[in-house]
């Protein structure tokens, strides 16, 4: 909501009492702190009233079924439902997994075993012939199948040659920036590390994408910042430099995200909801701001859902940036347009547009331009926000049983071999964080595709199940060895459970960042 005090008022001129909790602020106290306290009290009261009206516990998240931001053709601007995260309740049956919000803003993920209805059409040609509108209104698995079929039509067969991306281990970002415009990303792309003999069959591409994204997201780049929400997601930094190098980095990010979608490589970095909606071309509403900045969300939600006096909120249609001399008018003459009950919805809408689009427009435009060069905008607009997140990030947890059921064995190993039994027993004891690190060691990614381990791939879009191959145990090289290109783990034939546990944990505890091109 910004600074909601009279412009030159920085200290209270007399004692003030909070109208809600009756806490007294002494004269000369900070007027800003007083106003923030009053606002927080009001927001807290709204939460309690909403919770009590639904017979819930404080801290629960209210989910409104069949919610739409504007269900009425002539909506009252102050009836927008508040504290709505997503219409999870209405969409549960559509997804393989669903994300549920619990008391205390905790998150759990529930695997949905009920898969989709049968695909319309008995073959690929019939599926491709379905109209876009019919696919848009279909269940997610049908959408995803059609989406993938359309992307495969854009793939240039590997028989027509591959592109080579040569990078330097010490400056892989700069060497990539120098080359990425010359590459046809619809072709097979092989990453080559200068001075290294490792050949890329898909694993190096996954590692390269992961490291590029980490470099761009890193706080020192100034391009992104953590969103103020429960999840560790990132939003574009509106104060990032607009020089040619930064814009080029945003274009490269679009290439990386587009290539990852094209090759079914789950991302390890998560974007805030406003970026997700920009990608699929959907408007951004107040509830989306919850995933962008909770304080802004609470302030704006208070404005559009409550009555307030003119003296309570003294704000104008401007957004101050670095100083009061550096401001943006939300509409012409905004400095002289005071916020009131009649224009508060317009004010919030303009603020949302400024923060999520206008203030980051050059960066967003650069990012989307290259992303759409690989994945057409029309295909992405087929998806809902949660559906795109599933395609981008894969499943949010690692299911050991699914991993076991989709593992092949080579050499002396088989499912009931003693070493294999020890292997799975040790993995079952790991938490999700360490499981993700081990999965990255084996496959180059911390997540699996949304379909699970059965859809792990090597290069060229070929399914390549996780495989454990036996090798002799030697003291010279006792550690497991991973071939990320083929999702294969060479596991020495250890004689004791203690041995296999110690060497597996040593691999997991090692810092794998920077070991680019390990195998």
VENLINWO-V737392 format. One record per residue. N is the residue number from 1. RES is the residue in one small letter. PHI is phi in whole degrees, -180 to 180 (NA if undefined). PSI is psi in whole degrees, 0 to 359 (999 if undefined). BURIAL is 1 if it has 16 or more other ideal C-beta (glycine too) atoms within 10 Angstrom, else 0. Layout:
n=N res=RES phi=PHI psi=PSI burial=BURIAL
n=N res=RES phi=PHI psi=PSI burial=BURIAL
This chain:
n=1 res=x phi=NA psi=347 burial=1
n=2 res=x phi=80 psi=200 burial=0
n=3 res=x phi=-84 psi=110 burial=0
n=4 res=x phi=-100 psi=24 burial=1
n=5 res=x phi=-101 psi=164 burial=1
n=6 res=x phi=-59 psi=146 burial=0
n=7 res=x phi=-59 psi=319 burial=0
n=8 res=x phi=-101 psi=10 burial=0
n=9 res=x phi=-93 psi=109 burial=0
n=10 res=x phi=-112 psi=340 burial=0
n=11 res=x phi=-131 psi=150 burial=0
n=12 res=x phi=-70 psi=135 burial=1
n=13 res=x phi=-83 psi=340 burial=0
n=14 res=x phi=-153 psi=171 burial=0
n=15 res=x phi=-59 psi=138 burial=0
n=16 res=x phi=-129 psi=140 burial=1
n=17 res=x phi=-113 psi=134 burial=0
n=18 res=x phi=-64 psi=125 burial=0
n=19 res=x phi=-68 psi=348 burial=0
n=20 res=x phi=-101 psi=308 burial=0
n=21 res=x phi=-104 psi=354 burial=0
n=22 res=x phi=68 psi=18 burial=0
n=23 res=x phi=-69 psi=136 burial=0
n=24 res=x phi=-98 psi=128 burial=0
n=25 res=x phi=-103 psi=126 burial=1
n=26 res=x phi=-73 psi=155 burial=0
n=27 res=x phi=-57 psi=146 burial=0
n=28 res=x phi=78 psi=358 burial=0
n=29 res=x phi=-72 psi=165 burial=0
n=30 res=x phi=-67 psi=124 burial=0
n=31 res=x phi=-68 psi=328 burial=1
n=32 res=x phi=-64 psi=314 burial=0
n=33 res=x phi=-64 psi=321 burial=0
n=34 res=x phi=-62 psi=312 burial=1
n=35 res=x phi=-65 psi=320 burial=1
n=36 res=x phi=-63 psi=320 burial=1
n=37 res=x phi=-63 psi=315 burial=1
n=38 res=x phi=-63 psi=316 burial=1
n=39 res=x phi=-61 psi=315 burial=1
n=40 res=x phi=-62 psi=320 burial=1
n=41 res=x phi=-62 psi=318 burial=1
n=42 res=x phi=-67 psi=316 burial=1
n=43 res=x phi=-62 psi=318 burial=1
n=44 res=x phi=-63 psi=321 burial=0
n=45 res=x phi=-65 psi=321 burial=0
n=46 res=x phi=-62 psi=316 burial=1
n=47 res=x phi=-59 psi=314 burial=1
n=48 res=x phi=-64 psi=317 burial=0
n=49 res=x phi=-64 psi=319 burial=0
n=50 res=x phi=-65 psi=319 burial=1
n=51 res=x phi=-65 psi=315 burial=1
n=52 res=x phi=-65 psi=324 burial=0
n=53 res=x phi=-68 psi=340 burial=0
n=54 res=x phi=-109 psi=7 burial=0
n=55 res=x phi=57 psi=43 burial=0
n=56 res=x phi=-111 psi=183 burial=0
n=57 res=x phi=-100 psi=147 burial=0
n=58 res=x phi=-58 psi=133 burial=0
n=59 res=x phi=105 psi=341 burial=0
n=60 res=x phi=-68 psi=153 burial=1
n=61 res=x phi=-98 psi=129 burial=1
n=62 res=x phi=-84 psi=128 burial=1
n=63 res=x phi=-114 psi=119 burial=1
n=64 res=x phi=-95 psi=115 burial=1
n=65 res=x phi=-68 psi=149 burial=0
n=66 res=x phi=56 psi=34 burial=0
n=67 res=x phi=-77 psi=137 burial=0
n=68 res=x phi=-135 psi=138 burial=0
n=69 res=x phi=-56 psi=331 burial=0
n=70 res=x phi=-136 psi=73 burial=0
n=71 res=x phi=-70 psi=338 burial=0
n=72 res=x phi=-104 psi=133 burial=0
n=73 res=x phi=-59 psi=333 burial=0
n=74 res=x phi=-124 psi=69 burial=0
n=75 res=x phi=-71 psi=148 burial=0
n=76 res=x phi=-73 psi=124 burial=0
n=77 res=x phi=-63 psi=349 burial=0
n=78 res=x phi=-109 psi=16 burial=0
n=79 res=x phi=-109 psi=15 burial=0
n=80 res=x phi=-62 psi=124 burial=1
n=81 res=x phi=-58 psi=145 burial=1
n=82 res=x phi=-116 psi=160 burial=1
n=83 res=x phi=57 psi=46 burial=1
n=84 res=x phi=-110 psi=125 burial=1
n=85 res=x phi=-87 psi=293 burial=1
n=86 res=x phi=-155 psi=161 burial=1
n=87 res=x phi=-82 psi=60 burial=1
n=88 res=x phi=-62 psi=320 burial=1
n=89 res=x phi=-59 psi=321 burial=0
n=90 res=x phi=-79 psi=346 burial=0
n=91 res=x phi=-115 psi=1 burial=0
n=92 res=x phi=-54 psi=319 burial=0
n=93 res=x phi=-73 psi=351 burial=0
n=94 res=x phi=-87 psi=340 burial=1
n=95 res=x phi=-115 psi=154 burial=1
n=96 res=x phi=-65 psi=321 burial=1
n=97 res=x phi=-135 psi=155 burial=1
n=98 res=x phi=-134 psi=151 burial=1
n=99 res=x phi=-104 psi=125 burial=1
n=100 res=x phi=-118 psi=141 burial=0
n=101 res=x phi=-101 psi=128 burial=1
n=102 res=x phi=-108 psi=178 burial=0
n=103 res=x phi=-57 psi=141 burial=0
n=104 res=x phi=79 psi=20 burial=0
n=105 res=x phi=62 psi=24 burial=0
n=106 res=x phi=-82 psi=154 burial=0
n=107 res=x phi=-119 psi=136 burial=0
n=108 res=x phi=-131 psi=156 burial=0
n=109 res=x phi=-115 psi=131 burial=0
n=110 res=x phi=-116 psi=125 burial=0
n=111 res=x phi=-80 psi=127 burial=0
n=112 res=x phi=-96 psi=107 burial=0
n=113 res=x phi=-77 psi=344 burial=0
n=114 res=x phi=-80 psi=107 burial=0
n=115 res=x phi=-84 psi=189 burial=0
n=116 res=x phi=-78 psi=166 burial=1
n=117 res=x phi=-68 psi=167 burial=0
n=118 res=x phi=-57 psi=146 burial=0
n=119 res=x phi=-68 psi=135 burial=1
n=120 res=x phi=-71 psi=133 burial=0
n=121 res=x phi=96 psi=138 burial=0
n=122 res=x phi=-93 psi=351 burial=0
n=123 res=x phi=-145 psi=175 burial=0
n=124 res=x phi=-63 psi=318 burial=0
n=125 res=x phi=-63 psi=322 burial=0
n=126 res=x phi=-67 psi=321 burial=0
n=127 res=x phi=-64 psi=315 burial=1
n=128 res=x phi=-67 psi=334 burial=0
n=129 res=x phi=-78 psi=349 burial=0
n=130 res=x phi=-64 psi=139 burial=1
n=131 res=x phi=-69 psi=153 burial=0
n=132 res=x phi=-57 psi=319 burial=0
n=133 res=x phi=-63 psi=320 burial=0
n=134 res=x phi=-65 psi=319 burial=0
n=135 res=x phi=-66 psi=320 burial=1
n=136 res=x phi=-56 psi=325 burial=0
n=137 res=x phi=-96 psi=11 burial=0
n=138 res=x phi=-91 psi=172 burial=1
n=139 res=x phi=-68 psi=158 burial=0
n=140 res=x phi=-58 psi=315 burial=1
n=141 res=x phi=-59 psi=324 burial=1
n=142 res=x phi=-68 psi=316 burial=1
n=143 res=x phi=-57 psi=313 burial=1
n=144 res=x phi=-64 psi=319 burial=1
n=145 res=x phi=-63 psi=314 burial=1
n=146 res=x phi=-64 psi=318 burial=1
n=147 res=x phi=-58 psi=314 burial=1
n=148 res=x phi=-68 psi=322 burial=0
n=149 res=x phi=-63 psi=321 burial=0
n=150 res=x phi=-66 psi=321 burial=1
n=151 res=x phi=-67 psi=323 burial=1
n=152 res=x phi=-63 psi=332 burial=0
n=153 res=x phi=-65 psi=336 burial=0
n=154 res=x phi=-91 psi=347 burial=0
n=155 res=x phi=-70 psi=132 burial=0
n=156 res=x phi=-90 psi=122 burial=0
n=157 res=x phi=-56 psi=145 burial=0
n=158 res=x phi=-64 psi=338 burial=0
n=159 res=x phi=-64 psi=339 burial=0
n=160 res=x phi=-88 psi=13 burial=0
n=161 res=x phi=101 psi=157 burial=0
n=162 res=x phi=-117 psi=154 burial=1
n=163 res=x phi=-91 psi=146 burial=1
n=164 res=x phi=-116 psi=125 burial=0
n=165 res=x phi=-106 psi=106 burial=1
n=166 res=x phi=-92 psi=122 burial=0
n=167 res=x phi=-125 psi=155 burial=1
n=168 res=x phi=-99 psi=132 burial=0
n=169 res=x phi=-59 psi=326 burial=0
n=170 res=x phi=-82 psi=338 burial=0
n=171 res=x phi=-146 psi=59 burial=0
n=172 res=x phi=-67 psi=332 burial=1
n=173 res=x phi=-68 psi=311 burial=1
n=174 res=x phi=-66 psi=319 burial=0
n=175 res=x phi=-68 psi=327 burial=1
n=176 res=x phi=-68 psi=317 burial=1
n=177 res=x phi=-60 psi=328 burial=1
n=178 res=x phi=-76 psi=345 burial=0
n=179 res=x phi=-119 psi=338 burial=0
n=180 res=x phi=-64 psi=333 burial=1
n=181 res=x phi=-72 psi=341 burial=0
n=182 res=x phi=-89 psi=357 burial=0
n=183 res=x phi=-102 psi=138 burial=0
n=184 res=x phi=-88 psi=106 burial=0
n=185 res=x phi=-78 psi=355 burial=1
n=186 res=x phi=-85 psi=354 burial=1
n=187 res=x phi=-89 psi=170 burial=0
n=188 res=x phi=-68 psi=130 burial=1
n=189 res=x phi=-114 psi=122 burial=1
n=190 res=x phi=-106 psi=128 burial=1
n=191 res=x phi=-90 psi=127 burial=1
n=192 res=x phi=-119 psi=129 burial=1
n=193 res=x phi=-96 psi=124 burial=1
n=194 res=x phi=-55 psi=128 burial=0
n=195 res=x phi=81 psi=8 burial=0
n=196 res=x phi=-116 psi=145 burial=0
n=197 res=x phi=-94 psi=358 burial=0
n=198 res=x phi=-67 psi=131 burial=0
n=199 res=x phi=-99 psi=138 burial=0
n=200 res=x phi=-90 psi=123 burial=1
n=201 res=x phi=-121 psi=27 burial=1
n=202 res=x phi=123 psi=327 burial=1
n=203 res=x phi=-68 psi=318 burial=1
n=204 res=x phi=-66 psi=327 burial=1
n=205 res=x phi=-63 psi=318 burial=1
n=206 res=x phi=-64 psi=316 burial=1
n=207 res=x phi=-65 psi=318 burial=1
n=208 res=x phi=-60 psi=313 burial=1
n=209 res=x phi=-61 psi=318 burial=1
n=210 res=x phi=-63 psi=316 burial=1
n=211 res=x phi=-72 psi=323 burial=1
n=212 res=x phi=-62 psi=315 burial=1
n=213 res=x phi=-65 psi=319 burial=1
n=214 res=x phi=-64 psi=322 burial=0
n=215 res=x phi=-66 psi=318 burial=1
n=216 res=x phi=-71 psi=322 burial=1
n=217 res=x phi=-77 psi=340 burial=1
n=218 res=x phi=-53 psi=138 burial=0
n=219 res=x phi=-54 psi=329 burial=0
n=220 res=x phi=-66 psi=338 burial=0
n=221 res=x phi=-74 psi=334 burial=1
n=222 res=x phi=73 psi=9 burial=0
n=223 res=x phi=-87 psi=328 burial=1
n=224 res=x phi=-132 psi=162 burial=1
n=225 res=x phi=-144 psi=155 burial=1
n=226 res=x phi=-63 psi=135 burial=0
n=227 res=x phi=-74 psi=148 burial=1
n=228 res=x phi=-85 psi=79 burial=1
n=229 res=x phi=-152 psi=178 burial=1
n=230 res=x phi=-67 psi=318 burial=0
n=231 res=x phi=-78 psi=152 burial=0
n=232 res=x phi=-83 psi=74 burial=0
n=233 res=x phi=-111 psi=163 burial=1
n=234 res=x phi=-120 psi=142 burial=1
n=235 res=x phi=-120 psi=157 burial=1
n=236 res=x phi=-69 psi=136 burial=1
n=237 res=x phi=-80 psi=113 burial=1
n=238 res=x phi=-68 psi=346 burial=0
n=239 res=x phi=-100 psi=12 burial=0
n=240 res=x phi=-64 psi=152 burial=1
n=241 res=x phi=-63 psi=147 burial=0
n=242 res=x phi=-105 psi=22 burial=0
n=243 res=x phi=-73 psi=169 burial=0
n=244 res=x phi=-61 psi=324 burial=0
n=245 res=x phi=-65 psi=316 burial=0
n=246 res=x phi=-67 psi=317 burial=1
n=247 res=x phi=-61 psi=321 burial=1
n=248 res=x phi=-64 psi=323 burial=1
n=249 res=x phi=-65 psi=321 burial=1
n=250 res=x phi=-66 psi=323 burial=1
n=251 res=x phi=-64 psi=319 burial=1
n=252 res=x phi=-63 psi=321 burial=1
n=253 res=x phi=-61 psi=320 burial=1
n=254 res=x phi=-61 psi=322 burial=1
n=255 res=x phi=-64 psi=314 burial=1
n=256 res=x phi=-62 psi=313 burial=1
n=257 res=x phi=-64 psi=317 burial=1
n=258 res=x phi=-62 psi=316 burial=1
n=259 res=x phi=-66 psi=322 burial=1
n=260 res=x phi=-64 psi=318 burial=1
n=261 res=x phi=-63 psi=316 burial=1
n=262 res=x phi=-62 psi=323 burial=1
n=263 res=x phi=-103 psi=9 burial=1
n=264 res=x phi=59 psi=44 burial=1
n=265 res=x phi=-100 psi=114 burial=1
n=266 res=x phi=-64 psi=140 burial=1
n=267 res=x phi=-81 psi=149 burial=1
n=268 res=x phi=-101 psi=356 burial=1
n=269 res=x phi=-115 psi=137 burial=1
n=270 res=x phi=-111 psi=135 burial=1
n=271 res=x phi=-95 psi=152 burial=1
n=272 res=x phi=-71 psi=166 burial=1
n=273 res=x phi=-63 psi=329 burial=1
n=274 res=x phi=-64 psi=321 burial=1
n=275 res=x phi=-66 psi=318 burial=1
n=276 res=x phi=-57 psi=316 burial=1
n=277 res=x phi=-72 psi=327 burial=1
n=278 res=x phi=-64 psi=320 burial=1
n=279 res=x phi=-61 psi=317 burial=1
n=280 res=x phi=-92 psi=2 burial=1
n=281 res=x phi=74 psi=32 burial=0
n=282 res=x phi=-104 psi=149 burial=0
n=283 res=x phi=-67 psi=155 burial=0
n=284 res=x phi=-103 psi=128 burial=1
n=285 res=x phi=-110 psi=174 burial=1
n=286 res=x phi=-58 psi=319 burial=1
n=287 res=x phi=-64 psi=336 burial=1
n=288 res=x phi=-71 psi=336 burial=1
n=289 res=x phi=-68 psi=340 burial=1
n=290 res=x phi=-58 psi=328 burial=1
n=291 res=x phi=-91 psi=1 burial=1
n=292 res=x phi=-108 psi=309 burial=1
n=293 res=x phi=-160 psi=109 burial=1
n=294 res=x phi=-64 psi=325 burial=0
n=295 res=x phi=-67 psi=317 burial=0
n=296 res=x phi=-61 psi=317 burial=1
n=297 res=x phi=-58 psi=312 burial=1
n=298 res=x phi=-65 psi=321 burial=1
n=299 res=x phi=-67 psi=313 burial=1
n=300 res=x phi=-70 psi=324 burial=1
n=301 res=x phi=-62 psi=321 burial=1
n=302 res=x phi=-62 psi=317 burial=1
n=303 res=x phi=-61 psi=313 burial=1
n=304 res=x phi=-85 psi=351 burial=1
n=305 res=x phi=-119 psi=11 burial=1
n=306 res=x phi=-143 psi=156 burial=1
n=307 res=x phi=-86 psi=142 burial=0
n=308 res=x phi=-147 psi=154 burial=1
n=309 res=x phi=-87 psi=157 burial=0
n=310 res=x phi=-60 psi=327 burial=0
n=311 res=x phi=-74 psi=339 burial=0
n=312 res=x phi=-72 psi=322 burial=0
n=313 res=x phi=-128 psi=107 burial=1
n=314 res=x phi=-111 psi=80 burial=0
n=315 res=x phi=-127 psi=153 burial=1
n=316 res=x phi=-121 psi=171 burial=1
n=317 res=x phi=-79 psi=57 burial=1
n=318 res=x phi=-139 psi=154 burial=1
n=319 res=x phi=-122 psi=120 burial=1
n=320 res=x phi=-85 psi=136 burial=0
n=321 res=x phi=-102 psi=259 burial=0
n=322 res=x phi=-75 psi=326 burial=0
n=323 res=x phi=-154 psi=177 burial=0
n=324 res=x phi=-71 psi=344 burial=0
n=325 res=x phi=-84 psi=343 burial=0
n=326 res=x phi=-109 psi=95 burial=0
n=327 res=x phi=-139 psi=164 burial=0
n=328 res=x phi=-123 psi=128 burial=0
n=329 res=x phi=-84 psi=124 burial=1
n=330 res=x phi=-68 psi=336 burial=1
n=331 res=x phi=-154 psi=160 burial=0
n=332 res=x phi=-54 psi=132 burial=0
n=333 res=x phi=74 psi=20 burial=0
n=334 res=x phi=-60 psi=333 burial=1
n=335 res=x phi=-62 psi=336 burial=0
n=336 res=x phi=-109 psi=7 burial=0
n=337 res=x phi=-105 psi=110 burial=1
n=338 res=x phi=-85 psi=143 burial=0
n=339 res=x phi=-70 psi=133 burial=1
n=340 res=x phi=-147 psi=184 burial=0
n=341 res=x phi=-63 psi=329 burial=1
n=342 res=x phi=-81 psi=332 burial=0
n=343 res=x phi=-114 psi=11 burial=0
n=344 res=x phi=-66 psi=325 burial=1
n=345 res=x phi=-66 psi=319 burial=1
n=346 res=x phi=-63 psi=320 burial=0
n=347 res=x phi=-61 psi=313 burial=1
n=348 res=x phi=-64 psi=317 burial=1
n=349 res=x phi=-60 psi=318 burial=1
n=350 res=x phi=-69 psi=324 burial=1
n=351 res=x phi=-65 psi=317 burial=1
n=352 res=x phi=-60 psi=316 burial=1
n=353 res=x phi=-62 psi=320 burial=0
n=354 res=x phi=-67 psi=308 burial=1
n=355 res=x phi=-68 psi=320 burial=1
n=356 res=x phi=-96 psi=350 burial=1
n=357 res=x phi=-135 psi=297 burial=0
n=358 res=x phi=-62 psi=320 burial=0
n=359 res=x phi=-73 psi=343 burial=1
n=360 res=x phi=-122 psi=16 burial=1
n=361 res=x phi=-55 psi=312 burial=0
n=362 res=x phi=-63 psi=326 burial=0
n=363 res=x phi=-73 psi=315 burial=1
n=364 res=x phi=-64 psi=319 burial=1
n=365 res=x phi=-62 psi=317 burial=0
n=366 res=x phi=-64 psi=315 burial=1
n=367 res=x phi=-62 psi=312 burial=1
n=368 res=x phi=-71 psi=328 burial=1
n=369 res=x phi=-61 psi=318 burial=0
n=370 res=x phi=-81 psi=327 burial=1
n=371 res=x phi=-60 psi=314 burial=1
n=372 res=x phi=-70 psi=342 burial=1
n=373 res=x phi=-71 psi=340 burial=0
n=374 res=x phi=-103 psi=313 burial=1
n=375 res=x phi=-115 psi=109 burial=1
n=376 res=x phi=-56 psi=145 burial=0
n=377 res=x phi=-60 psi=322 burial=0
n=378 res=x phi=-62 psi=323 burial=0
n=379 res=x phi=-67 psi=317 burial=1
n=380 res=x phi=-68 psi=328 burial=1
n=381 res=x phi=-69 psi=350 burial=0
n=382 res=x phi=-65 psi=334 burial=1
n=383 res=x phi=-97 psi=154 burial=1
n=384 res=x phi=-89 psi=162 burial=1
n=385 res=x phi=-53 psi=312 burial=1
n=386 res=x phi=-66 psi=327 burial=1
n=387 res=x phi=-69 psi=318 burial=1
n=388 res=x phi=-64 psi=320 burial=1
n=389 res=x phi=-61 psi=323 burial=1
n=390 res=x phi=-67 psi=321 burial=1
n=391 res=x phi=-68 psi=321 burial=1
n=392 res=x phi=-71 psi=317 burial=1
n=393 res=x phi=-107 psi=348 burial=1
n=394 res=x phi=73 psi=200 burial=1
n=395 res=x phi=-77 psi=145 burial=1
n=396 res=x phi=-83 psi=359 burial=1
n=397 res=x phi=-147 psi=163 burial=1
n=398 res=x phi=-105 psi=118 burial=1
n=399 res=x phi=-95 psi=109 burial=1
n=400 res=x phi=-61 psi=321 burial=0
n=401 res=x phi=-65 psi=320 burial=0
n=402 res=x phi=-65 psi=321 burial=1
n=403 res=x phi=-62 psi=313 burial=1
n=404 res=x phi=-59 psi=314 burial=1
n=405 res=x phi=-67 psi=341 burial=0
n=406 res=x phi=-120 psi=40 burial=1
n=407 res=x phi=-118 psi=134 burial=1
n=408 res=x phi=-102 psi=159 burial=0
n=409 res=x phi=-127 psi=144 burial=0
n=410 res=x phi=-131 psi=162 burial=0
n=411 res=x phi=72 psi=226 burial=0
n=412 res=x phi=-82 psi=353 burial=0
n=413 res=x phi=-85 psi=149 burial=1
n=414 res=x phi=-151 psi=171 burial=0
n=415 res=x phi=-57 psi=323 burial=0
n=416 res=x phi=-100 psi=10 burial=0
n=417 res=x phi=-61 psi=143 burial=1
n=418 res=x phi=-58 psi=316 burial=0
n=419 res=x phi=-63 psi=321 burial=1
n=420 res=x phi=-66 psi=321 burial=1
n=421 res=x phi=-63 psi=317 burial=0
n=422 res=x phi=-61 psi=318 burial=1
n=423 res=x phi=-56 psi=309 burial=1
n=424 res=x phi=-71 psi=326 burial=1
n=425 res=x phi=-61 psi=319 burial=0
n=426 res=x phi=-68 psi=317 burial=1
n=427 res=x phi=-65 psi=326 burial=1
n=428 res=x phi=-65 psi=338 burial=0
n=429 res=x phi=-86 psi=350 burial=0
n=430 res=x phi=-82 psi=149 burial=1
n=431 res=x phi=-81 psi=174 burial=0
n=432 res=x phi=-63 psi=326 burial=0
n=433 res=x phi=-62 psi=312 burial=0
n=434 res=x phi=-74 psi=329 burial=1
n=435 res=x phi=-62 psi=319 burial=1
n=436 res=x phi=-64 psi=322 burial=1
n=437 res=x phi=-65 psi=320 burial=1
n=438 res=x phi=-71 psi=322 burial=1
n=439 res=x phi=-62 psi=321 burial=1
n=440 res=x phi=-64 psi=320 burial=1
n=441 res=x phi=-60 psi=321 burial=1
n=442 res=x phi=-83 psi=325 burial=1
n=443 res=x phi=-122 psi=347 burial=1
n=444 res=x phi=89 psi=1 burial=1
n=445 res=x phi=-139 psi=148 burial=1
n=446 res=x phi=-87 psi=354 burial=1
n=447 res=x phi=-133 psi=164 burial=1
n=448 res=x phi=-104 psi=163 burial=1
n=449 res=x phi=-59 psi=164 burial=1
n=450 res=x phi=-61 psi=335 burial=1
n=451 res=x phi=-80 psi=354 burial=1
n=452 res=x phi=96 psi=193 burial=1
n=453 res=x phi=-66 psi=337 burial=1
n=454 res=x phi=-67 psi=344 burial=0
n=455 res=x phi=-109 psi=18 burial=0
n=456 res=x phi=-60 psi=142 burial=1
n=457 res=x phi=-128 psi=155 burial=1
n=458 res=x phi=-98 psi=205 burial=1
n=459 res=x phi=-74 psi=169 burial=1
n=460 res=x phi=64 psi=17 burial=0
n=461 res=x phi=74 psi=13 burial=1
n=462 res=x phi=-83 psi=136 burial=0
n=463 res=x phi=-66 psi=134 burial=0
n=464 res=x phi=-142 psi=94 burial=1
n=465 res=x phi=-62 psi=155 burial=1
n=466 res=x phi=-61 psi=137 burial=1
n=467 res=x phi=-134 psi=136 burial=1
n=468 res=x phi=-112 psi=121 burial=1
n=469 res=x phi=-115 psi=137 burial=1
n=470 res=x phi=-79 psi=141 burial=1
n=471 res=x phi=-138 psi=154 burial=1
n=472 res=x phi=-64 psi=146 burial=0
n=473 res=x phi=-84 psi=128 burial=1
n=474 res=x phi=-133 psi=145 burial=0
n=475 res=x phi=-69 psi=337 burial=0
n=476 res=x phi=-70 psi=328 burial=0
n=477 res=x phi=-146 psi=77 burial=0
n=478 res=x phi=-87 psi=356 burial=0
n=479 res=x phi=-87 psi=152 burial=0
n=480 res=x phi=-62 psi=151 burial=1
n=481 res=x phi=-126 psi=132 burial=1
n=482 res=x phi=-108 psi=142 burial=1
n=483 res=x phi=-115 psi=91 burial=1
n=484 res=x phi=-64 psi=334 burial=1
n=485 res=x phi=-63 psi=330 burial=1
n=486 res=x phi=-119 psi=8 burial=1
n=487 res=x phi=56 psi=40 burial=1
n=488 res=x phi=-115 psi=137 burial=1
n=489 res=x phi=-116 psi=122 burial=1
n=490 res=x phi=-89 psi=111 burial=1
n=491 res=x phi=-110 psi=114 burial=1
n=492 res=x phi=-58 psi=153 burial=1
n=493 res=x phi=-86 psi=84 burial=0
n=494 res=x phi=-71 psi=151 burial=1
n=495 res=x phi=-91 psi=336 burial=0
n=496 res=x phi=-133 psi=158 burial=0
n=497 res=x phi=-65 psi=325 burial=0
n=498 res=x phi=-61 psi=321 burial=0
n=499 res=x phi=-65 psi=309 burial=0
n=500 res=x phi=-64 psi=323 burial=1
n=501 res=x phi=-66 psi=317 burial=1
n=502 res=x phi=-66 psi=320 burial=0
n=503 res=x phi=-76 psi=325 burial=1
n=504 res=x phi=-65 psi=316 burial=1
n=505 res=x phi=-69 psi=330 burial=0
n=506 res=x phi=-65 psi=320 burial=0
n=507 res=x phi=-66 psi=317 burial=1
n=508 res=x phi=-66 psi=321 burial=1
n=509 res=x phi=-78 psi=346 burial=0
n=510 res=x phi=-69 psi=145 burial=0
n=511 res=x phi=-80 psi=107 burial=0
n=512 res=x phi=-83 psi=347 burial=1
n=513 res=x phi=-67 psi=134 burial=0
n=514 res=x phi=96 psi=344 burial=0
n=515 res=x phi=-90 psi=45 burial=0
n=516 res=x phi=-61 psi=129 burial=1
n=517 res=x phi=79 psi=31 burial=1
n=518 res=x phi=-59 psi=315 burial=1
n=519 res=x phi=-155 psi=999 burial=1
